[in-house]
């Protein structure tokens, strides 16, 4: 039986009997965890294992948004806090070599934390280039203010994750940095011309086009397709993401339940898959919506299945690391003073 082309979550720290039955029958390609699912290392490891038992695939991907800064689902008291992307960018502006080293090392350490829990995919790096006047939803989640710096630091982060045996997901393709509203709540509409977009917003995604997985942006680019956001725009997916950027890996939607998208959940799934997304992501853990997603998500077949298989095959074993020494090195490199041991909070 082929898994279905969606990634889903669950409501709490333990799968309910209904959720287990759903996962067994619907067989999503992957599973994503949020803070609501996390209490302790042993509990989270058990949750991850119970998902894989339910779908019957020991290599089924388990994802998380572990960026550092404002967005880290795993944190104190059991896991360290990590610098925000912009902290690496500030260091990079002063010392390129140190900035790259810190970004790579921070990602390597996050991968270590995740791998200990059986989490195999991190929705990172954020390759968005922030623009003046944009909504702060990206803000310090961006590595820098220029596409060149974002590209370099994004590549370093992706390499650090890969060294730790965790697959990176570049987001939010083809760019969320110019959005003036938060797509969790409303639909951003970007009116910049295509030359400007290709010269800035889209550039880091082109530089990172060989990463195995990318997440779409719920953003309308009127110069390309004024009729809908990238997630549901066949023209953006084909002309920009697949052709101009040159990305040929797994293309997953951003969370299909976000406020930027209109219509019923079933309609959103059909639109994203119809536009060319290989699979859809659903995050809020509502079982009724999860059932609607499963009803519309096709079996993962054809080119999408090939891309998914290639992504999983690209995940290597973790390289050896002296964790204590690496944390000390990262603390010495980073501009901000972040506590890189569990049980503390950021200063």
TORFILO-872244 format. One line per 2 residues: number of its first residue (from 1); their letters; for each residue x, y, z of N, C-alpha, C. Coordinates in steps of 0.02 Angstrom, whole numbers, always signed. Each point is the difference from the previous one (the first is absolute). Example, Ala and Ser with C-alpha at 12.3 -4.5 7.8 and 13.67 -1.06 7.14 Angstrom:
TORFILO-872244
1> as> +660/-284/+390/-45/+59/+0/+45/+60/+0  -18/+53/-36/+42/+59/+3/-39/+55/+37 $
//
This chain:
TORFILO-872244
1> xx> +43/-60/+0/-43/+60/+0/+44/+62/+0  -15/+48/-43/+38/+62/-4/-23/+49/+53 $
3> xx> +45/+35/+34/-22/+52/+46/-35/+55/-39  -40/+39/+36/-36/+55/-32/+42/+64/+5 $
5> xx> -15/+45/-47/+42/+59/-10/-17/+56/+49  +7/-14/+65/-10/+52/+49/+41/-15/+63 $
7> xx> +11/+53/+38/+35/-2/+64/-48/+27/+51  -6/-32/+57/-50/+20/+48/+28/+2/+70 $
9> xx> -40/+24/+48/+21/+3/+69/-47/-39/+44  +0/+15/+65/-47/-29/+47/-16/+51/+53 $
11> xx> -50/-13/+40/-26/+50/+46/+42/+9/+63  +32/-53/+24/+33/+5/+64/+63/-42/+4 $
13> xx> +24/-12/+60/+64/-35/+10/-3/-75/-11  -60/-28/-4/-9/-72/-11/-54/-9/-53 $
15> xx> +10/-47/-45/-51/-13/-50/-62/-31/+33  -58/+27/-17/-62/-30/+23/-15/-62/-42 $
17> xx> -46/-41/+22/-19/-59/-38/-28/+20/-68  -39/+55/-2/-26/+24/-64/+56/+22/-47 $
19> xx> +49/+35/+27/+56/+22/-41/+41/-59/-26  +11/-49/+41/+36/-60/-23/-37/-33/-58 $
21> xx> -65/-7/+8/-40/-32/-53/+4/+42/-64  -5/+66/+8/+4/+44/-58/+67/-7/-35 $
23> xx> +54/+3/+37/+66/-4/-29/+10/-68/-35  -23/-52/+31/+6/-67/-31/-38/-3/-66 $
25> xx> -60/+27/-2/-41/-5/-60/+20/+51/-53  +17/+61/+21/+15/+53/-49/+72/-3/-25 $
27> xx> +46/-25/+41/+70/-9/-18/+32/+63/-29  +4/+54/+39/+34/+60/-25/+74/-13/-9 $
29> xx> +31/+38/-47/+72/-9/-12/+40/+19/+62  -22/+51/+37/+39/+23/+56/-43/+27/+56 $
31> xx> +34/+18/+55/-32/+22/+62/+40/+61/+24  -34/+50/+27/+34/+60/+25/-19/+12/+73 $
33> xx> +49/+20/+40/-13/+12/+71/+6/+74/+16  -40/+21/+50/-1/+69/+24/+7/+0/+76 $
35> xx> +2/+59/+30/+8/+3/+73/-55/-37/+36  -59/+0/-28/-56/-34/+33/+12/-75/+5 $
37> xx> +45/-26/-39/+15/-72/-1/+60/-19/+43  +30/+49/+33/+66/-11/+31/-3/+13/+75 $
39> xx> +19/-52/+39/+5/+7/+73/+70/-18/+25  +29/-53/-27/+66/-23/+24/+32/-40/-56 $
41> xx> +66/-12/+4/+32/-41/-52/-30/-70/-6  -11/-34/+55/-28/-68/-4/-70/+0/-30 $
43> xx> -40/+49/+20/-68/+4/-27/+1/+14/-74  +43/+47/-22/+2/+17/-71/+26/-58/-42 $
45> xx> +51/-34/+25/+25/-58/-36/-55/-53/-8  -39/-10/+53/-55/-48/-4/-53/+21/-50 $
47> xx> -14/+66/-3/-49/+25/-48/+24/-12/-72  +63/+15/-13/+29/-11/-66/-4/-74/-19 $
49> xx> +17/-43/+47/-2/-72/-14/-71/-24/-11  -47/+28/+37/-70/-22/-8/-27/+21/-68 $
51> xx> +21/+58/-26/-20/+19/-68/+26/-50/-50  +64/-18/+4/+28/-46/-48/-31/-70/+6 $
53> xx> -16/-19/+60/-36/-64/+9/-68/+2/-33  -35/+57/+6/-67/+5/-28/+1/-4/-76 $
55> xx> +48/+31/-32/+2/-1/-73/+39/-59/-27  +37/-35/+43/+34/-61/-20/+62/+13/-42 $
57> xx> +32/+59/+8/+61/+15/-37/+52/+28/+48  +53/-37/+10/+51/+21/+48/+38/+62/-23 $
59> xx> -2/+14/-66/+35/+59/-26/-47/+58/-14  -62/-4/+23/-48/+54/-13/+27/+65/+29 $
61> xx> +1/+54/-39/+30/+63/+23/-39/+30/+59  +36/+26/+48/-29/+39/+54/+33/+69/-1 $
63> xx> -41/+52/-4/+23/+68/-10/-11/+43/+62  +37/+55/+2/-9/+50/+52/+24/+67/-27 $
65> xx> -27/+55/+27/+27/+67/-13/+48/+17/+57  +63/-14/-9/+50/+16/+51/+50/+47/-33 $
67> xx> -13/+65/+5/+41/+50/-34/+51/+32/+47  -17/+7/+65/+36/+42/+45/-36/+66/+8 $
69> xx> +19/+39/+50/-34/+64/+10/-73/-10/+19  -44/+37/-35/-72/-2/+17/-34/-66/-18 $
71> xx> +29/-36/-46/-33/-61/-25/+43/-61/+17  -14/-28/+58/+31/-64/+17/-50/-39/+44 $
73> xx> -21/-55/-27/-52/-40/+34/+30/-37/+60  +63/-17/-4/+35/-33/+55/+41/+53/+36 $
75> xx> -10/+6/+65/+36/+50/+38/+6/-20/+73  +22/+46/+43/+8/-15/+71/-65/-26/+30 $
77> xx> +4/-44/+51/+61/-18/+36/+38/-60/-29  -25/-30/-53/+32/-62/-23/+50/+11/-57 $
79> xx> -8/+55/-37/+43/+13/-57/+26/+71/+2  +57/+13/-31/+28/+68/+1/-40/+49/-43 $
81> xx> +10/+64/+14/-21/+53/-45/+56/+12/-50  -18/+19/-60/+50/+15/-52/-9/+70/-26 $
83> xx> +53/+30/-27/-5/+67/-27/-51/+6/-57  -28/+58/-7/-42/+14/-58/+44/+7/-62 $
85> xx> -31/-9/-57/+37/+5/-64/+37/+66/-5  -33/+54/+20/+31/+66/-7/+63/+8/+42 $
87> xx> +6/-39/+54/+62/+2/+40/+59/-25/-41  -12/-53/-38/+53/-25/-44/+16/+52/-54 $
89> xx> -52/+34/-23/+10/+51/-51/+42/+58/+24  -12/+21/+62/+40/+55/+28/+73/-19/+7 $
91> xx> +11/-62/+21/+69/-24/+5/+32/-4/-69  -38/-24/-48/+24/-7/-69/+20/+68/-29 $
93> xx> -38/+52/+17/+15/+67/-26/+68/+25/+26  +19/-21/+60/+64/+20/+29/+57/-46/-21 $
95> xx> -17/-65/-5/+52/-51/-13/-33/-57/-38  +9/+0/-67/-35/-50/-41/+14/-71/+23 $
97> xx> +63/-15/+12/+19/-69/+18/-32/-21/+66  +0/+44/+50/-30/-16/+64/-75/-8/-6 $
99> xx> -33/+43/-40/-72/-5/-9/-21/-66/-31  +36/-21/-51/-15/-63/-33/+12/-58/+48 $
101> xx> +55/+2/+36/+16/-53/+47/-53/-6/+54  -22/+57/+27/-51/-1/+52/-66/-27/-25 $
103> xx> -21/+23/-59/-64/-23/-28/+1/-76/-12  +56/-24/-26/+5/-72/-13/+2/-39/+65 $
105> xx> +36/+24/+49/+6/-34/+63/-66/+0/+39  -35/+57/-1/-65/+2/+33/-48/-51/-30 $
107> xx> -1/-6/-66/-43/-48/-33/+21/-71/+15  +66/-11/+4/+25/-68/+16/-23/-20/+70 $
109> xx> +2/+46/+47/-22/-15/+68/-75/-11/+3  -39/+40/-36/-72/-12/-2/-15/-68/-29 $
111> xx> +37/-19/-53/-10/-66/-29/+15/-55/+51  +51/+10/+40/+15/-49/+53/-60/-7/+47 $
113> xx> -29/+56/+22/-58/-2/+44/-57/-39/-32  -12/+14/-64/-57/-31/-35/+11/-74/-12 $
115> xx> +61/-17/-21/+14/-70/-17/-8/-45/+61  +14/+26/+60/-8/-39/+61/-73/-18/+12 $
117> xx> -45/+36/-32/-72/-10/+9/-32/-36/-59  +39/-17/-51/-27/-32/-59/-31/+49/-49 $
119> xx> +11/+66/+11/-25/+50/-47/+51/+7/-57  -23/-7/-61/+46/-6/-57/-2/+58/-49 $
121> xx> -46/+48/+10/-7/+56/-46/-10/+64/+41  +39/+52/-16/-8/+65/+32/-20/+51/-53 $
123> xx> -54/+36/+13/-24/+51/-48/+44/+62/+7  +57/-4/-29/+54/+49/+4/+48/-17/-57 $
125> xx> +32/+47/-33/+7/+71/+15/-56/+44/-28  -10/+57/+34/-44/+52/-25/+41/+42/-49 $
127> xx> -20/-1/-63/+39/+34/-53/-33/+65/-22  -46/+26/+40/-34/+62/-17/+45/+60/+10 $
129> xx> -5/+49/-45/+38/+62/+3/-48/+54/+24  +9/+27/+61/-48/+49/+26/+5/+67/-35 $
131> xx> -57/+30/-11/-3/+66/-32/-22/+52/+51  +19/+62/-12/-20/+55/+43/-77/+6/-2 $
133> xx> -30/+5/+59/-73/+6/+4/-37/-66/+2  +36/-56/-2/-33/-65/+0/-26/-17/+70 $
135> xx> -49/-44/+2/-26/-25/+63/+56/-35/+39  +1/+6/+66/+54/-31/+39/-3/-76/+6 $
137> xx> -48/-32/-33/-5/-73/+5/+65/-34/-20  +37/+28/-47/+67/-26/-16/+51/+34/+45 $
139> xx> +10/+64/-5/+42/+36/+46/+67/-33/+13  +15/-15/+63/+65/-28/+17/+6/-75/-15 $
141> xx> -51/-26/-32/+6/-69/-27/+41/+0/-64  +9/+58/-30/+41/+7/-60/+73/+8/+21 $
143> xx> +45/-29/-40/+71/+2/+17/+31/+68/-13  -24/+35/-49/+32/+63/-20/-48/+40/-43 $
145> xx> +24/+57/-24/-41/+46/-39/+13/-6/-75  +50/-38/-20/+16/-6/-71/-6/-73/-22 $
147> xx> -20/-12/-63/-7/-69/-23/+66/-38/+2  +55/+35/-12/+65/-35/+0/+17/-27/+69 $
149> xx> -10/+41/+52/+15/-23/+68/-49/-53/+23  -64/+8/-16/-50/-51/+17/+19/-67/-32 $
151> xx> +22/+3/-63/+18/-62/-35/+57/-36/+34  +52/+38/+18/+59/-30/+31/-17/-31/+68 $
153> xx> -36/+38/+41/-16/-25/+66/-52/-56/-3  -47/+5/-46/-48/-55/-9/+34/-64/-20 $
155> xx> +49/+5/-43/+38/-60/-21/+39/-29/+59  +28/+43/+42/+37/-24/+59/-47/-37/+48 $
157> xx> -59/+26/+10/-48/-32/+44/-22/-68/-28  -15/-1/-65/-20/-63/-32/+55/-52/+7 $
159> xx> +63/+21/-7/+56/-47/+6/+6/-25/+72  -10/+43/+49/+3/-21/+69/-53/-51/+17 $
161> xx> -61/+11/-24/-54/-49/+11/+18/-67/-32  +23/+3/-62/+17/-62/-35/+55/-39/+35 $
163> xx> +49/+36/+28/+54/-33/+37/-27/-36/+62  -57/+22/+25/-30/-32/+58/-53/-51/-18 $
165> xx> -6/-17/-65/-47/-51/-21/-72/+24/-3  -10/+66/-8/-67/+29/-4/-8/+35/-67 $
167> xx> -57/-11/-32/-13/+31/-65/-23/+72/+10  +28/+47/-39/-23/+70/+2/-60/+11/-46 $
169> xx> -40/+50/+18/-56/+22/-42/+9/+75/-10  +12/+22/-62/+8/+72/-12/-69/+33/-5 $
171> xx> -7/+56/+34/-65/+34/+1/+11/+76/+2  -49/+38/-25/-65/-18/-28/+2/+18/-74 $
173> xx> +9/-48/-42/+13/+11/-70/-62/+24/-38  +6/+50/-44/+61/+33/-22/+18/+63/+38 $
175> xx> -29/+11/+61/+20/+57/+40/-58/+30/+39  +10/+9/+65/-51/+28/+44/+23/+67/+30 $
177> xx> +62/+21/-15/+29/+57/+34/-31/+67/-16  -37/+5/-55/-30/+64/-20/-73/+6/+23 $
179> xx> -26/-52/+31/-71/+0/+21/-13/+51/+54  -53/+38/-8/-17/+53/+49/-53/-22/+50 $
181> xx> -24/-62/-6/-44/-29/+51/+25/-70/+15  -20/-26/+58/+19/-67/+21/-45/-51/-33 $
183> xx> +29/-46/-38/-42/-48/-36/-34/-50/+45  +20/-3/+64/-38/-41/+47/-71/+28/+9 $
185> xx> -7/+66/-12/-64/+33/+11/-33/+25/-64  +38/+29/-46/-28/+30/-60/+43/-18/-61 $
187> xx> -27/+12/-59/+36/-14/-61/+44/+59/-20  +66/-8/+0/+44/+54/-23/-2/+7/-76 $
189> xx> -1/+62/-23/+2/+14/-72/+61/+43/-15  +45/-26/-39/+62/+34/-17/-5/+26/-71 $
191> xx> +10/+65/-9/-9/+31/-66/+66/+18/-34  +56/-21/+27/+64/+14/-31/+3/-31/-70 $
193> xx> +37/+33/-46/+5/-27/-67/+46/-61/-1  -5/-38/-54/+36/-63/-4/+76/+9/+1 $
195> xx> +24/+52/-32/+72/+12/-1/+26/+10/+72  -37/+38/+39/+19/+11/+70/-2/-65/+39 $
197> xx> -52/-39/-9/-7/-63/+36/+57/-49/-18  +15/-4/-64/+53/-46/-21/+69/+24/+23 $
199> xx> +7/+65/+9/+64/+26/+21/+11/-2/+75  -53/-13/+38/+5/+1/+73/-35/-59/+32 $
201> xx> -66/+3/+5/-39/-49/+37/+13/-72/-21  +2/-12/-65/+6/-68/-25/+71/-27/+0 $
203> xx> +49/+44/+7/+70/-20/-9/+23/-54/+49  -13/+6/+65/+24/-52/+46/-29/-69/-16 $
205> xx> -61/-2/-23/-31/-64/-16/+34/-32/-61  +21/+44/-46/+38/-25/-57/+67/-28/+22 $
207> xx> +32/+36/+46/+65/-23/+26/-6/-66/+38  -58/-11/+31/-11/-60/+41/-44/-51/-35 $
209> xx> -3/+3/-66/-47/-41/-38/+14/-75/+6  +60/-19/+20/+16/-71/+4/-17/-32/+67 $
211> xx> -30/+38/+45/-23/-30/+63/-58/-48/-14  -10/-50/+43/-48/-53/-17/-73/+18/+5 $
213> xx> -17/+49/+43/-70/+18/+13/-6/+75/+4  -55/+27/-26/-15/+71/+6/-72/+9/+21 $
215> xx> -13/+53/+38/-67/+17/+22/-22/+64/-36  -62/+1/-23/-26/+57/-37/-18/+59/+45 $
217> xx> -7/+58/-31/-24/+60/+33/-74/+11/-17  -40/+15/+50/-69/+21/-12/+1/+76/-16 $
219> xx> +28/+17/-57/+9/+70/-19/-19/+8/-74  -40/+50/-15/-17/+17/-69/+54/+45/-29 $
221> xx> +26/-17/-58/+46/+42/-37/-37/+24/-63  -25/+62/+2/-44/+24/-53/+35/+3/-67 $
223> xx> +66/+8/-1/+36/+4/-63/+2/-67/-36  -15/-54/+36/+2/-67/-29/-69/-31/-4 $
225> xx> -37/+2/+55/-68/-27/+0/-40/+37/+53  -40/+50/-21/-40/+38/+48/-59/-40/+28 $
227> xx> -12/-59/-27/-59/-38/+18/+5/-43/+61  +60/-9/+27/+5/-42/+59/+71/-5/+25 $
229> xx> +9/-24/+63/+67/-5/+29/+42/-54/-33  +65/+4/+12/+46/-48/-30/-21/-72/+12 $
231> xx> -24/-14/+60/-20/-68/+18/-50/-30/-47  -46/+41/-25/-54/-26/-43/+4/+27/-71 $
233> xx> +57/+28/-18/+8/+28/-67/+42/-46/-44  -31/-30/-49/+36/-43/-46/+54/+39/-37 $
235> xx> -14/+63/-13/+49/+41/-37/+62/+14/+42  -9/+17/+64/+57/+12/+44/+40/-64/+9 $
237> xx> -35/-55/+12/+36/-64/+10/+39/-18/-62  -31/+4/-58/+33/-21/-61/+54/+49/-22 $
239> xx> -20/+64/-9/+45/+49/-31/+55/+24/+48  -17/+7/+63/+48/+28/+47/+37/-55/+38 $
241> xx> -37/-43/+36/+32/-48/+44/+35/-55/-39  -34/-30/-47/+30/-56/-37/+47/+24/-55 $
243> xx> -18/+54/-36/+41/+20/-57/+52/+53/+18  -21/+59/+23/+49/+53/+12/+46/-17/+59 $
245> xx> -29/-20/+55/+40/-20/+57/+37/-66/-14  -34/-45/-35/+31/-64/-18/-5/-53/+54 $
247> xx> -48/+7/+45/-9/-48/+54/-36/-62/-25  +29/-59/+11/-31/-62/-22/-8/-50/+57 $
249> xx> +1/+24/+62/-11/-43/+57/-73/-3/+20  -13/-24/+59/-68/-5/+27/-26/+70/+16 $
251> xx> -56/+19/-30/-31/+65/+13/-61/-12/+44  +4/+24/+62/-56/-7/+46/-30/+69/+13 $
253> xx> -64/+1/+11/-33/+63/+16/+19/+21/+71  -6/+65/+13/-2/+22/+69/-66/-25/+29 $
255> xx> -10/+9/+64/-59/-26/+34/-64/+20/-37  -37/-50/-21/-60/+10/-40/-57/+30/+40 $
257> xx> +7/+1/+68/-54/+27/+42/+11/+73/+18  +52/+31/-27/+14/+70/+17/-51/+48/-28 $
259> xx> -5/+59/+32/-51/+48/-19/+8/+32/-68  +59/-6/-29/+12/+30/-66/-42/-34/-55 $
261> xx> -17/-63/+10/-35/-37/-52/-75/+3/+10  -37/+2/-55/-72/+5/+2/-31/-67/-18 $
263> xx> -63/-8/+19/-37/-60/-19/+6/-56/+51  -36/-54/-13/+2/-58/+44/+68/-34/-4 $
265> xx> +15/-38/+52/+63/-36/+1/+6/-46/-61  -52/-33/-18/+2/-45/-59/+18/+40/-63 $
267> xx> -30/+59/-7/+15/+41/-58/+73/+22/-1  +26/+17/+58/+69/+21/+4/+48/-56/-20 $
269> xx> -15/-60/+23/+42/-57/-17/+0/-12/-75  -60/+0/-29/-5/-11/-73/+38/+54/-37 $
271> xx> -6/+63/+22/+33/+55/-35/+76/-6/+5  +27/-17/+58/+72/-6/+8/+28/-58/-41 $
273> xx> -32/-57/+3/+22/-57/-39/-8/+14/-75  -55/+32/-18/-12/+17/-70/+51/+49/-27 $
275> xx> +26/+43/+43/+49/+50/-21/+69/-31/-11  +11/-58/+29/+65/-32/-9/+37/-16/+64 $
277> xx> -29/+13/+59/+31/-22/+62/+1/-76/+2  +55/-28/+22/+3/-73/+6/-41/-25/+59 $
279> xx> -5/+41/+51/-40/-19/+58/-20/+62/+39  -51/-9/+43/-24/+55/+40/+16/-12/+74 $
281> xx> +8/+56/+35/+15/-2/+72/-61/+26/+37  -20/-38/+53/-56/+21/+42/+23/-4/+72 $
283> xx> -7/+55/+37/+36/+5/+64/-42/+5/+63  -64/+18/-3/-33/+19/+61/-24/-57/+44 $
285> xx> +6/-62/-24/-17/-58/+40/-74/-14/+7  -42/+36/-37/-72/-12/+3/-18/-60/-43 $
287> xx> -27/-51/+32/-11/-63/-35/-51/+6/-56  -50/+43/+9/-49/+8/-54/+32/+28/-63 $
289> xx> +45/+49/+9/+35/+27/-58/+50/-50/-28  +33/-37/+43/+47/-51/-23/-35/-51/-45 $
291> xx> -61/-17/+18/-37/-48/-41/-17/+31/-68  -16/+64/-1/-13/+33/-64/+63/+3/-43 $
293> xx> +57/+13/+31/+63/+0/-38/+12/-69/-30  -8/-51/+40/+13/-68/-23/-48/-20/-56 $
295> xx> -61/+26/+2/-49/-17/-51/+19/+28/-68  +37/+55/-1/+17/+33/-64/+72/-13/-22 $
297> xx> +44/-15/+48/+71/-11/-18/+7/-65/-38  +31/+1/-59/+7/-62/-39/+55/-45/+29 $
299> xx> +1/-61/-23/+56/-44/+17/+63/+31/-30  +55/-7/+36/+63/+29/-23/+28/-45/-55 $
301> xx> -6/+24/-62/+18/-41/-57/+36/+42/-52  +25/-33/-52/+31/+35/-56/+61/+41/+20 $
303> xx> +6/+58/-30/+59/+42/+12/+3/+22/+73  -57/+12/+32/+0/+19/+70/+29/-55/+44 $
305> xx> -18/-62/-15/+28/-56/+38/+75/-6/-11  +22/+12/-61/+72/-3/-14/+37/+54/+39 $
307> xx> -28/+60/+2/+32/+54/+37/+3/-17/+75  -55/-27/+26/-2/-17/+71/+51/-55/+16 $
309> xx> +4/-49/-42/+49/-54/+11/+71/+27/-3  +13/+45/-46/+67/+29/-7/+17/+42/+62 $
311> xx> -49/+36/+26/+12/+40/+61/+19/-45/+58  -38/-53/+11/+15/-45/+55/+68/-34/-10 $
313> xx> +16/-17/-61/+63/-33/-14/+60/+46/+11  -12/+65/-4/+55/+48/+7/+20/+12/+73 $
315> xx> -40/-25/+46/+16/+9/+71/+53/-50/+21  +58/+25/+20/+54/-43/+20/+4/-9/+75 $
317> xx> +48/-39/+23/+11/-9/+71/+33/+62/+29  -12/+12/+63/+29/+57/+34/+76/-10/+8 $
319> xx> +37/+53/-10/+72/-1/+14/+10/+4/+75  +58/-22/+23/+14/+3/+72/+9/+72/+22 $
321> xx> -18/+14/+62/+5/+67/+27/+10/-3/+75  +44/+43/+26/+8/+10/+72/-49/+56/+18 $
323> xx> -58/-19/+26/-54/+48/+10/+20/+56/+48  +30/-17/+55/+19/+51/+49/+49/+50/-30 $
325> xx> +50/-26/-36/+49/+44/-31/-32/+44/-54  -46/-30/-37/-34/+38/-53/-43/+55/+28 $
327> xx> -35/-14/+56/-41/+52/+31/+44/+57/+27  +56/-17/+28/+46/+52/+24/+27/+42/-58 $
329> xx> +15/-33/-55/+24/+36/-59/-53/+46/-27  -62/-23/-4/-54/+42/-25/-11/+60/+46 $
331> xx> +2/-11/+65/-9/+55/+47/+55/+52/-8  +59/-23/-15/+56/+47/-10/-6/+39/-64 $
333> xx> -32/-30/-51/-5/+32/-65/-57/+50/-5  -56/-15/+32/-60/+39/-13/+3/+69/+34 $
335> xx> -32/+48/-34/-2/+68/+25/-42/+5/+63  -61/-26/-4/-44/+1/+58/+22/-53/+50 $
337> xx> -15/+11/+64/+17/-50/+51/-60/-46/+8  +4/-59/-30/-54/-49/+4/+21/-57/+44 $
339> xx> -44/-25/+44/+17/-57/+41/-5/-64/-41  +54/-32/-12/+0/-59/-43/+2/-64/+40 $
341> xx> -27/+3/+60/-11/-60/+40/-74/+0/+20  -28/-59/+6/-71/-5/+17/-13/+26/+70 $
343> xx> -62/+23/+11/-20/+21/+66/+7/+74/+13  +16/+39/-51/+7/+71/+8/-41/+36/-53 $
345> xx> -7/+64/+8/-38/+40/-49/+44/+54/-29  -17/+26/-59/+43/+49/-32/+8/+63/+41 $
347> x> +59/+30/-4/+11/+63/+34/-26/+57/-42 $
//
